[in-house]
Amino acid sequence: MKISGVGVNKVVNLYKTNSKSSLKNTSNSNKDTIEISTLGKSLSSLSLEENFKNSPEKVEKLKNEISKGTYKVNSALIAKSIIDNIKEKGV
């Protein structure tokens, strides 16, 4: 059975032409964007409160634990603190 029609070279040339034009179109749209929700903006203000203070000793202790790999995150305590702060702020 012989199938005649579009030659292989023509298909390859069309593929090359299309890939070049698609590369030109994507090169202009490589800009990163970021959008922060209103909840995210309100959460970022929590760390700027006056009652938020760290002692140098506490910071040094945490740095040492992190560098040694012995720091353990208590996710339940973090979640509770986040929820309590949100309830206080009425967000």
C-alpha positions, 0 to 999 in steps of 0.5 A: 500500500502506498500513501502519497501526500505531504512529504516528510521534509515539508512536515519537518519544515512546518514544525520548525517554523511553528516552534520558532514562532512559539518561542518568540511569543513565549519570550515576552511573557516571562514576567513573574507576578504576585498577588497577595490576598487581603487575608495575607495582608492582614496577617503580615501586620501581625508581626509588626505589633508592639508586643512582638519581641524576641530576646537575643538569647531566644534567637541564638538558641533557635539558630543553634537548634536549627543548625544542629537539626534538633529544632522541632516545630509544634504545628498544633501550637502554631495553628492555635496561635494563628487562629487566636490572633485571627479571632482577636483581630476579627479578620 
